[in-house]
């Protein structure tokens, strides 16, 4: 077979496919080879026709293969072609160059059974083209041995939130409808129009992070390290178990939307006095990648390690990319998710300037109210969420408890506005449809959705409309928003909500939507979870996260079977 003899680079080029098709047209068309490459364009000049006929007539003095190589030489894929046809040289004289220019500039008149290559200047029959394309596909398969799809499962989880520091406590508070929104206590914010947030009141790194590092690091990094290590403990990864891991196939991909803003802010204040007063770690501890790097350094994990920052969609991007590393065989184990902590003057002030925050300061627990007509903006939160993803056979071999299976996901971009959602919802709909395709399931199999729903006037409604478009005909669908109770954790939101989604699968309970007292016009509350937790046997669950810049992400989990 041709594909067995030709190098793989040949098949990476569409041009080589044209040559294969042309060869088949000429050599297998029957009778005079010129009949298989008949010109149909009535607008061609007589001179061009004569030149093409002359080139084809060369087949009488040599093989068809030689004719193709020597007659059509404008191709810049010379190496691939010489390998394909066994030719060591390709001559290109003035007449041949003129022929190529004439073919490229002529009118394109052909039907659905014939094709023209404008670079190489010949016509190809549709049947030969189809066979050539099949040959190309076969060659690709031959060059890459088929492998079974590696399945990805969740075997551990860790969180740091205003409603709890472990997955069980966190989810129990969600099921009870408890709010983690309160007055900000970390700094004096009396001069700000917004003075509430999902602030973590008590947090300790004792036993998780070395005291020296704990004093120097930004909170986003401390949340990340503790949540990451808690996910390992939750997953039963003891020192003995860890010793059996292939460290080269263990990775960390935990992102952040904002990074170490407090460290950077402190450096700016120190700079006002003197550069000598600056923390020497201010640059590395401010970058978003350093959290993943420090956790890997602590664990000795040498596999994929980096961070992704796509605003509030960060965590979903990290989770999906981590799963893909496992599927591709680049990793067996991945710690993934997101972390953010920007409830500081510069963070609060920045979002106030965007006019994005709720100002319901006198009633903090009622401030975050997705899909309610009286919502006035989102509420900032902080924390981290980390999933321990593992290749199925790897998890089974060590006897891990499997919480759920990760089926797939997708990303898209609205390409519309820096902060506003696309009015027609096309980007979100496309993202959901691609996620379903990647997961290999139909939309009817989704019966639970953890929505992005941040409590902003435009965003909530546009997402609801996209969800109704995709799933509105499914009578079993239930949608809720975790942000109604913990606020918006920015880059950590998707990971914390992924934990909530997995917990819903494990427990068979979905948490309520609190503060939904006066639904928006056009919002069908039958699709939404009510003010109390509801029992739901989840078939497959979708979790959405969207970010400034038009970043859309959807990931899908299901019970492991």
C-alpha angles and dihedrals in degrees: 000000000000093000091058093057100039123079118251091248089068091063093048088069122076088205091067089055089057090054093049090050092047091050091052092047092053100039099040103031093094127238120014111015090224090069091064091053097040118164115236100173109109091191096064118111118250089239092059090049092051091049094050091046090049091052093049092048088064087081088081091069098042146005123304089243090057090047092055094048097043097039102047110045111148091098117121091199090081098144093053092047095048089052092048096051099028093243122146097195139030117201120207116192130180095264092052092050090049089050091053093050091049093050093047094050098044125103114273105236113160140127130230093276098058135050136192129217105213093194097053099027107229140113123241131197116242094234093055090046091055092049091048091051089051089051089052092052092048091051092052091052091048092051093051114043112226116255132192117256110262111228122223124215137181112241103163143020138194132185143180111194142142088258099051149328099237132049095249097052091041094053095042089057090049092051090051091052094240117163124224094194116114145142115302111254103169094085141358106279098163091121093057124089088224117054103162135084146150090268122176104235100188125032132157132186093190110137092009107063130029111256094239093053091043090060095048104039128089116249093247088063094045091051089049095050095047095044090047094052092044089055089056092050090047088051093053094248102154125173089265092052091045090054089063094053121103097238091202088064097046116092144178124217110168115149138194132206096208107017122199100347094155092053090048093046091051090051091054091051091048091049090061087067100034140315086243088070093059122111106252087220095053095105101045093039091051097055119095095228097058095079092061090042095052093048091050090047090053093049098037091235111160102181128098109335128173141099134248124212116195098147112248093353092061099107096051090050090052093047095049094045090049091052090050091053088056094045091051091051095246091118140017097195130030133181106207143166138081146282135197138167116176103140088126131109096270093045095046092043093050095054091042087056088053088054088229102124133090116246096200090126097153094058108032098170090057096047100089106063115154116203092005114129091227097058115127105185142312128297119232118239135179139208143079141270126198131183125199104220119191139179107256099238091045090053093046092048092059093041096245122174107248113216100181143330124255107225104180147281147201147221132218138168125231091212087200116096139354095242109359123087120245107267096225093046090227094140094052093045091050090049092052093046092050091047090054090049092049091049091048095231136114125246089248089067092061110088102156130052127184098202129210089231104152099179095256119140097238104028099055095051096045092051091047091052091051091049092048089050092053102034108013093111092057108096091195097057119120125186130191141164122228088194090073086077108027102026125228114322091190109210091010095050098090094049095048089047090048087056089051090049093051090046089053089054092048098046102033090230128110119204123242131256104241125204093024095137103137111025120211118263109270095025112124106212090200087078092051130076109248131233092287132056115269133210112243132170098215118215096178131345131212124205120194130200126176130184144195109280092048095280111163125187135175127182130184132213130180139179111280111251 
